[in-house]
């Protein structure tokens, strides 16, 4: 099983540029309505505009807040390199870099253009294993 997280954003183009710059992702689809963000030939995140399309109604109700209660969590191999990139981009941190005693990993928390909170974490003592589901 793989995760295909999709978030609703105000501007797909601006958000995709931001994610590419801050997290080193690449654009896989392109456009103002929908984008797929790729890392190492794998889909990492999908962005969708506020409008409905041929597949579904608008993904947010008019009074919904974008990003409320969601953490987008990205693990990186070299935390220090990723952190240096964020510092050079003058990223404002919601939580400055710290060692999470529970997860046994370094983390930094910040927000994207739409207010989605992002956690960037380094390697942990605990392995991250892909889910293997055998649906029958």
PyMOL commands that set and color helices and strands:
alter all, ss='L'
color gray80, all
select helices_A, chain A and resi 12-23+79-88
alter helices_A, ss='H'
color red, helices_A
select strands_A, chain A and resi 6-8+26-27+34-39+42-48+71-75+93-100+105-111+117-121
alter strands_A, ss='S'
color yellow, strands_A
deselect
rebuild
show_as cartoon
